Amino acid sequence: MNAKELREKTGAELKALVLERRRDQFNARMQVGSGQEPRPSMLREARRDIARIKTVMSEKTRSA
């Protein structure tokens, strides 16, 4: 998901996306803890997506 797509979304949609990505991150951590191997890039993607979404959210609050 790139920042251009995120800037078109509303604040409520962005909050929902953050929650969804946090669930994905949590599930990946639980897979690692239980001995299963998730995709190697799954944790990194989730962490970076969360940061990207939060950056867009802060941009929106500063501009408003």
N, C-alpha and C positions, 0 to 999 in steps of 0.2 A: 504494500500500500504506500503510495507516494504522497508527499505533502500537498500537491496540487489537488488530489482527490479529497484529502481531508479538509482543506480549506472550504470546500463546497458544502460540507455537512454542518448541521446545526450543533449547538452545544449539547443538547440531549443525546444526539446520535454519537457524538464524540465520547461522552461519558459511558454510553453503552459499549462502545468499542474498547475502551480501556478495561472495563469489567470483563469483557469477552477474552481479551488478550491476557489478562491476569489469570483467568481460569486456565487458559492454554498453558501458561507458564507454570502454574501450580501442578497441572497434570503431568507435564514433562518432568518436573522435579520429583514427583511421586514415582514415575516410571524409573528414574535413575535410582531412587532410594530402594525400590523393590527388586532391583537387579535387571530390569528390562532396559534395553537401550533405545531411547527415542532417536529420531533423526538428529545427527550431531548439530545441525544448524537451528534446530527448533527453539532452544532456549535463547540463543542469540537473536533470532528474528523477533521473538516475542518481546524481549527486553528493548530492542531498538524501535519496534513499533509503538510500544508504550511511551517511550521518550519522544518519538515523533508526534504522537497524538497530543501529549501534554504540552509540547512546544506550540503546536497550532492553537490549543486551547488558551494558552497564555497570550499569544499574539492577538487572539480575538478579544480577550478581556482588556488588554492594553489599548486597542484601537477603539473600543466602545466608550 
